[in-house]
Amino acid sequence: MKVIETNISKVLILEPRVFGDERGFFLESYNKKTFEEATGIICEFVQDNHSCSARNVLRGLHYQIQQPQAKLVRVVKGEVFDVAVDMRRDSATFGQWAGCILNAENKRLFWIPEGFAHGFLVISDTAEFLYKTTEFFAPQYERTLLWNDPDVGITWPKIDGEPILSAKDRLGSPLESAQTY
């Protein structure tokens, strides 16, 4: 597994070893031992999630103010622009973001530690998104950071029209008034 550091410490892009031939390919999407050796991160995943979204759907930026979740995310069909925003007030990178393209072709994974808001924008016709979490979903603690907050300044890919958002995501809080860690 190749580990690519981002502009924020411990937010990582992971490239698994892919074995391909005329039949197709094989990869280990997660191996606890390989993950720990490559990243130095020891964690336990408790939940796997799978979502499917249409082009221009923007999900996020979500985080849990209690029972924070670290996430290991990947795309198995289509393509997304994936983003993590540092919500740790005492961090040197508070309010900064890291992002990457995840798609079925590059087979990359994105590691998002606890203390980060997470979201993605679908830039293909559809995208199937898989992610492992280190804590169970707790809707009473879920918060949403405003996806287009100018104080965060995420450079989202250009799309035709406006992103498709849930009501919850349209009402996200700007960083200055968001609950943080």
BAFI-3210 file (N, C-alpha, C; in Angstrom, 3 decimals, decimal comma, padded with zeros to 6 digits):
// residues 181
n [1|2|3|4|5|6|7|8|9|10|11|12|13|14|15|16|17|18|19|20|21|22|23|24|25|26|27|28|29|30|31|32|33|34|35|36|37|38|39|40|41|42|43|44|45|46|47|48|49|50|51|52|53|54|55|56|57|58|59|60|61|62|63|64|65|66|67|68|69|70|71|72|73|74|75|76|77|78|79|80|81|82|83|84|85|86|87|88|89|90|91|92|93|94|95|96|97|98|99|100|101|102|103|104|105|106|107|108|109|110|111|112|113|114|115|116|117|118|119|120|121|122|123|124|125|126|127|128|129|130|131|132|133|134|135|136|137|138|139|140|141|142|143|144|145|146|147|148|149|150|151|152|153|154|155|156|157|158|159|160|161|162|163|164|165|166|167|168|169|170|171|172|173|174|175|176|177|178|179|180|181]
n.u [000,847|000,576|001,200|000,011|000,669|-001,331|-002,074|-002,780|-001,846|-002,041|-004,370|-004,920|-004,147|-004,593|-003,139|-003,949|-002,323|-002,751|-003,628|-003,657|-004,886|-005,714|-008,175|-009,263|-009,112|-007,624|-007,724|-006,825|-009,045|-009,085|-006,912|-006,143|-003,553|-001,771|-002,718|-002,171|000,643|001,427|000,385|000,641|-001,518|-003,760|-006,815|-010,290|-012,781|-016,296|-018,564|-019,846|-020,666|-022,668|-023,317|-025,249|-025,213|-026,386|-025,124|-023,755|-024,717|-024,147|-022,904|-022,758|-021,171|-020,350|-020,183|-019,683|-020,285|-020,041|-018,935|-017,093|-016,299|-013,781|-012,980|-012,678|-012,666|-013,957|-014,473|-016,409|-017,739|-017,989|-017,200|-015,945|-015,366|-013,712|-013,731|-012,160|-012,484|-010,795|-011,915|-010,980|-010,457|-008,094|-006,125|-003,363|-004,166|-006,824|-009,997|-009,007|-008,870|-008,640|-008,541|-009,468|-009,610|-011,610|-012,124|-013,468|-011,479|-008,900|-008,873|-008,257|-008,137|-009,368|-008,303|-009,820|-009,395|-010,684|-012,479|-012,859|-014,858|-016,714|-017,279|-018,615|-018,641|-020,412|-019,096|-019,466|-021,821|-023,218|-022,343|-020,964|-020,329|-018,285|-017,764|-015,927|-016,372|-015,170|-016,766|-020,144|-022,990|-024,530|-027,184|-028,112|-025,861|-024,863|-023,589|-023,558|-021,375|-021,372|-021,293|-020,263|-018,920|-017,260|-015,144|-013,880|-013,383|-013,408|-012,357|-014,376|-015,001|-015,949|-019,335|-022,293|-024,760|-026,258|-025,143|-026,782|-028,462|-029,290|-031,955|-030,947|-028,205|-028,210|-028,721|-026,450|-023,984|-021,953|-018,361|-017,549|-019,643|-020,107|-020,314|-017,433|-014,519]
n.v [-001,177|002,150|005,225|008,478|011,647|014,444|017,991|018,260|016,966|013,517|013,142|011,120|009,792|006,710|004,166|001,122|-002,063|-003,295|-006,065|-007,056|-008,605|-010,162|-011,085|-009,327|-007,611|-007,722|-006,646|-005,850|-004,220|-003,529|-004,370|-005,110|-005,423|-004,580|-001,954|-000,788|-001,075|000,483|003,043|003,602|003,850|002,727|001,266|000,453|-000,692|-000,285|-000,141|-000,425|001,426|002,123|004,087|005,403|007,785|010,405|012,357|015,540|015,517|016,591|015,590|016,300|018,744|016,468|015,610|014,151|015,499|014,398|011,063|010,893|010,039|008,306|007,801|005,551|005,796|005,038|004,732|002,668|002,653|004,998|008,492|010,793|013,950|014,186|015,385|016,558|018,419|020,141|020,186|020,612|022,706|023,387|022,694|023,243|023,334|024,013|024,493|024,259|022,464|019,276|017,546|015,088|013,245|010,463|007,422|004,678|003,809|004,728|003,592|004,507|005,124|007,151|008,425|009,693|011,242|011,178|014,087|015,612|017,187|015,747|015,293|014,886|015,375|014,305|013,618|012,151|010,307|008,609|007,514|005,051|004,767|003,717|003,286|002,840|003,083|004,215|004,535|004,181|005,405|008,246|009,963|012,043|013,453|014,348|016,835|019,521|021,096|024,046|023,636|025,437|027,450|030,482|031,002|028,595|027,819|025,780|024,418|023,394|021,091|022,337|022,339|021,765|024,007|024,147|022,377|019,352|019,172|017,887|018,871|019,190|019,540|021,926|023,667|023,824|024,818|027,772|027,867|029,704|029,670|027,027|024,003|022,700|020,621]
n.w [000,000|-000,898|000,666|000,604|001,636|002,645|002,663|005,284|008,315|008,991|007,483|004,884|001,637|000,192|-001,724|-002,844|-003,517|-006,707|-008,523|-011,722|-014,727|-017,886|-017,094|-015,308|-012,216|-008,892|-005,534|-002,172|-000,297|002,335|004,898|008,031|009,235|007,155|006,781|009,319|009,422|007,219|007,745|010,459|012,052|014,433|014,683|015,148|013,112|013,059|011,571|008,287|005,395|002,487|-000,228|-002,941|-005,444|-007,599|-010,421|-009,568|-006,974|-003,735|-000,768|002,591|004,602|006,950|010,436|013,715|016,781|019,293|020,016|017,805|014,419|012,702|009,288|006,546|003,256|-000,054|-003,625|-005,673|-008,017|-010,569|-009,898|-007,489|-005,845|-002,958|000,412|003,396|006,353|008,827|012,051|014,550|017,027|018,429|016,706|014,460|011,876|011,867|010,404|007,855|004,707|003,029|-000,032|-002,537|-005,632|-005,953|-007,526|-009,506|-011,173|-010,228|-007,747|-005,230|-001,671|001,005|004,002|006,798|009,718|013,162|014,238|012,019|009,513|006,864|003,369|000,012|-003,560|-006,338|-009,460|-011,709|-013,782|-011,988|-008,673|-006,601|-003,290|-000,712|002,770|005,782|009,287|012,488|014,623|015,706|013,861|015,136|015,262|016,924|017,584|015,246|013,080|010,691|008,580|006,699|003,280|001,394|002,749|002,854|004,587|004,910|002,282|000,232|-002,811|-004,942|-007,644|-010,898|-011,889|-013,892|-013,251|-009,969|-006,988|-005,912|-002,997|000,272|002,501|005,084|004,552|003,125|005,175|006,712|009,176|009,254|009,631|011,656|013,520|013,989|015,913|017,398|017,900]
ca.u [000,000|001,298|000,574|000,273|000,276|-002,019|-001,667|-003,156|-001,256|-002,886|-005,372|-004,078|-004,633|-003,987|-003,233|-003,716|-001,693|-003,766|-003,111|-004,563|-004,526|-006,794|-009,446|-009,746|-008,167|-007,852|-007,049|-007,328|-009,502|-008,674|-006,219|-005,778|-002,106|-001,178|-003,125|-001,417|002,067|001,628|-000,035|000,897|-002,807|-004,432|-008,221|-011,246|-013,966|-017,506|-019,701|-019,596|-021,792|-022,629|-024,305|-025,253|-025,679|-026,385|-024,257|-023,964|-025,130|-023,124|-023,268|-021,860|-019,996|-020,896|-019,317|-020,391|-019,637|-019,684|-018,728|-016,557|-015,960|-012,769|-013,561|-011,863|-013,673|-013,538|-015,518|-016,321|-018,346|-018,090|-016,132|-016,312|-014,357|-013,925|-013,158|-012,121|-012,234|-010,337|-012,833|-010,316|-010,143|-006,714|-005,204|-002,721|-004,852|-008,266|-010,718|-008,420|-009,432|-007,870|-009,464|-008,894|-010,520|-011,733|-012,946|-013,332|-010,250|-007,685|-009,038|-007,697|-008,903|-009,083|-008,404|-010,261|-009,346|-011,691|-012,307|-012,980|-016,101|-016,465|-018,303|-018,160|-019,440|-020,383|-018,749|-019,781|-023,276|-023,563|-021,183|-021,201|-019,361|-018,221|-016,889|-015,848|-016,293|-014,659|-017,796|-021,476|-023,736|-025,298|-027,823|-028,272|-024,608|-024,423|-023,606|-023,235|-020,655|-021,844|-020,422|-019,654|-018,497|-016,073|-014,033|-013,190|-012,881|-013,185|-012,383|-015,136|-014,954|-017,039|-020,429|-023,370|-025,801|-025,978|-025,131|-028,030|-028,225|-030,419|-032,369|-029,989|-026,929|-028,421|-028,788|-025,217|-023,471|-020,625|-017,315|-017,492|-020,661|-020,262|-019,736|-016,147|-013,889]
ca.v [000,000|003,420|006,278|009,821|012,651|015,631|019,220|018,177|015,789|012,353|012,941|010,375|009,114|005,385|003,443|-000,301|-002,815|-003,853|-007,143|-007,157|-009,339|-010,162|-011,456|-008,233|-007,208|-008,076|-005,802|-005,862|-002,863|-003,281|-005,412|-004,435|-005,439|-003,723|-000,585|-000,328|-000,960|001,569|004,358|003,769|004,098|001,548|001,599|-000,633|-000,283|-000,872|000,005|-000,189|002,090|002,123|005,015|005,618|009,154|010,872|013,483|016,832|015,395|016,930|015,089|016,810|018,206|015,891|015,143|013,904|016,302|013,363|009,814|011,235|008,917|008,309|007,117|005,089|005,899|004,713|004,690|001,440|002,945|006,430|009,383|011,880|014,793|013,930|016,478|016,529|019,748|020,039|020,851|020,594|024,113|023,540|022,221|024,261|023,349|024,210|025,171|023,955|021,281|018,457|016,857|014,255|012,532|009,025|006,818|003,239|003,529|004,894|002,673|005,110|005,272|008,408|008,272|010,917|010,984|011,800|015,524|016,234|017,126|015,006|015,374|014,608|015,814|013,318|014,266|011,213|010,135|008,091|007,034|004,201|005,224|002,809|003,773|002,195|004,076|003,728|004,738|004,016|006,613|008,769|011,147|013,127|014,196|014,738|018,244|019,769|022,321|024,585|023,131|026,537|028,510|031,151|030,944|027,322|028,037|024,561|024,585|022,281|021,044|023,028|021,497|022,507|024,343|024,095|021,008|018,827|019,056|017,582|020,031|019,287|020,066|023,341|024,442|023,652|025,981|028,268|027,504|030,617|029,355|025,574|023,308|022,125|019,747]
ca.w [000,000|-000,958|001,464|000,091|002,623|002,141|003,329|006,696|008,940|009,289|006,431|003,964|000,446|000,174|-002,993|-002,614|-004,594|-007,607|-009,365|-012,859|-015,939|-018,878|-016,448|-014,478|-011,179|-007,500|-004,559|-000,797|000,020|003,711|005,632|009,282|009,417|006,125|007,089|010,489|009,072|006,252|008,244|011,885|012,697|014,979|014,895|014,954|012,359|013,645|010,670|006,862|004,738|001,030|-000,777|-004,381|-005,682|-008,988|-010,756|-008,911|-005,575|-002,754|000,565|003,619|005,269|008,170|011,530|014,969|017,814|020,262|019,294|016,483|013,547|011,655|008,129|005,431|002,193|-001,411|-004,643|-006,463|-009,320|-010,784|-009,454|-006,589|-005,215|-001,541|001,199|004,855|006,932|010,209|012,983|015,859|017,283|018,905|015,674|013,614|010,573|012,087|009,333|006,547|004,077|002,098|-000,922|-003,591|-006,525|-005,761|-008,574|-009,697|-011,908|-009,422|-006,616|-004,022|-000,447|001,694|005,446|007,444|011,166|014,029|014,373|010,702|008,755|005,629|002,340|-001,356|-004,708|-007,419|-010,723|-012,791|-013,869|-010,670|-007,924|-005,439|-002,301|000,433|003,828|007,080|010,355|013,766|015,635|015,149|013,540|016,269|014,674|017,902|017,659|013,908|012,745|009,289|008,244|005,422|002,197|000,625|003,661|002,312|005,541|004,664|000,925|-000,551|-004,266|-005,502|-009,112|-011,604|-012,373|-014,547|-012,295|-008,536|-006,461|-005,350|-001,557|001,151|003,307|006,186|004,062|002,765|006,410|007,477|009,906|008,875|010,580|012,806|014,526|014,082|017,054|017,025|018,908]
c.u [000,894|000,498|001,006|-000,233|-000,417|-001,471|-002,023|-002,617|-002,322|-004,108|-004,589|-004,839|-003,876|-004,205|-002,936|-002,956|-002,800|-003,076|-004,101|-003,998|-005,739|-008,157|-010,076|-008,698|-008,576|-007,106|-007,629|-007,754|-009,189|-008,047|-005,666|-004,263|-001,414|-001,477|-002,292|000,060|002,322|001,373|000,373|-000,368|-003,408|-005,863|-009,061|-012,441|-015,183|-018,698|-019,197|-020,847|-021,574|-023,712|-024,161|-025,874|-025,541|-025,404|-024,722|-024,530|-023,920|-023,645|-022,251|-021,957|-020,412|-019,811|-020,187|-019,627|-019,284|-019,654|-018,174|-016,107|-014,726|-013,368|-012,482|-012,819|-013,084|-014,747|-015,325|-016,987|-018,453|-016,920|-016,702|-015,091|-014,660|-013,143|-013,228|-011,757|-011,894|-011,242|-012,264|-009,772|-008,696|-005,680|-004,606|-003,396|-006,374|-008,880|-010,138|-009,008|-008,400|-008,881|-008,738|-010,004|-010,447|-012,587|-012,662|-012,028|-009,010|-007,702|-008,440|-008,688|-008,476|-009,316|-008,711|-010,298|-010,556|-011,418|-012,417|-014,409|-015,767|-017,629|-017,723|-019,167|-019,289|-020,142|-018,861|-021,303|-023,866|-022,264|-021,665|-020,013|-019,431|-017,347|-017,065|-015,748|-015,818|-015,643|-019,143|-022,107|-024,599|-025,971|-027,991|-027,014|-024,132|-024,591|-023,213|-022,560|-021,127|-020,837|-019,677|-019,243|-017,228|-014,891|-013,248|-012,602|-012,564|-013,305|-013,048|-014,972|-016,148|-018,062|-021,417|-024,468|-025,312|-025,897|-026,496|-027,747|-029,481|-030,782|-031,379|-028,684|-027,045|-028,374|-027,549|-024,766|-022,151|-019,625|-017,335|-018,517|-020,886|-019,710|-018,461|-015,613|-012,912]
c.v [001,243|004,465|007,628|010,812|013,815|016,854|019,246|016,865|014,757|012,212|012,355|009,843|007,788|004,742|001,973|-000,928|-003,481|-004,877|-007,346|-008,015|-009,324|-010,506|-010,303|-007,845|-007,778|-007,059|-006,084|-004,436|-002,514|-004,543|-004,724|-004,331|-004,502|-002,255|-000,028|-000,130|000,241|002,945|004,634|004,007|002,772|001,954|000,348|-000,070|-001,021|-000,845|000,226|000,416|002,099|003,086|005,069|006,988|009,498|012,034|014,754|016,741|015,722|016,475|015,634|018,317|017,763|015,514|014,913|014,591|015,443|012,052|010,090|009,989|009,230|007,489|006,714|004,940|005,523|004,682|003,418|001,578|004,450|007,193|010,472|012,721|014,722|014,942|016,177|017,927|019,574|020,871|020,888|021,989|024,334|023,110|023,391|024,367|023,487|024,995|024,939|022,650|020,573|017,715|016,024|013,669|011,049|008,486|005,338|002,888|003,655|004,052|003,203|005,066|006,580|008,161|009,632|010,649|011,567|013,298|016,289|016,138|016,487|015,203|015,047|015,103|014,783|014,042|013,313|011,069|009,607|007,698|006,166|004,388|004,277|003,437|002,988|003,303|003,425|003,925|004,602|005,377|006,991|010,056|012,305|013,986|014,682|016,243|018,381|021,122|022,771|024,286|024,240|027,716|029,170|031,147|029,640|027,338|026,789|024,884|023,352|022,263|021,782|021,996|022,382|022,755|024,287|022,643|020,634|018,494|018,590|018,861|020,261|019,931|021,521|024,234|024,283|024,950|026,456|027,942|028,384|030,305|027,848|025,057|022,625|021,250|020,547]
c.w [000,000|-000,182|000,909|001,128|001,928|002,880|004,812|007,259|009,291|008,385|005,260|002,760|000,377|-001,188|-002,733|-003,781|-005,400|-008,497|-010,501|-013,976|-016,870|-018,281|-015,684|-013,461|-009,827|-006,644|-003,188|-000,482|001,479|004,273|006,870|009,449|008,427|006,406|008,245|010,164|008,158|006,853|009,686|012,682|013,154|015,291|014,723|014,206|012,897|012,687|009,259|006,258|003,235|000,556|-002,288|-004,623|-007,152|-009,164|-010,044|-007,499|-004,705|-001,403|001,567|003,760|006,680|009,172|012,751|016,086|019,036|019,487|017,890|015,719|012,720|010,521|007,140|004,267|000,837|-002,332|-005,466|-007,831|-009,442|-010,197|-008,549|-006,275|-003,730|-000,708|002,692|005,346|008,409|011,118|014,405|016,163|017,723|017,875|014,891|012,256|010,725|010,932|007,951|006,009|003,213|001,239|-001,951|-004,446|-006,177|-006,896|-008,709|-010,397|-011,018|-008,147|-005,306|-002,872|000,212|003,176|006,054|008,949|011,906|014,085|013,068|010,191|007,410|004,658|000,988|-002,368|-005,810|-008,736|-011,911|-012,834|-012,563|-009,978|-006,774|-004,516|-001,103|001,516|005,120|008,121|011,657|014,910|014,948|014,847|014,737|015,813|015,644|018,014|016,290|013,710|011,276|009,163|006,868|004,312|001,462|001,500|003,115|003,277|005,414|003,254|000,120|-002,034|-004,866|-007,017|-009,719|-012,066|-013,118|-013,532|-010,865|-008,073|-005,894|-003,889|-000,835|001,909|004,442|005,719|003,618|003,998|007,289|008,121|009,317|009,984|011,825|013,881|014,698|015,399|016,590|018,160|019,749]
res [m|k|v|i|e|t|n|i|s|k|v|l|i|l|e|p|r|v|f|g|d|e|r|g|f|f|l|e|s|y|n|k|k|t|f|e|e|a|t|g|i|i|c|e|f|v|q|d|n|h|s|c|s|a|r|n|v|l|r|g|l|h|y|q|i|q|q|p|q|a|k|l|v|r|v|v|k|g|e|v|f|d|v|a|v|d|m|r|r|d|s|a|t|f|g|q|w|a|g|c|i|l|n|a|e|n|k|r|l|f|w|i|p|e|g|f|a|h|g|f|l|v|i|s|d|t|a|e|f|l|y|k|t|t|e|f|f|a|p|q|y|e|r|t|l|l|w|n|d|p|d|v|g|i|t|w|p|k|i|d|g|e|p|i|l|s|a|k|d|r|l|g|s|p|l|e|s|a|q|t|y]
***
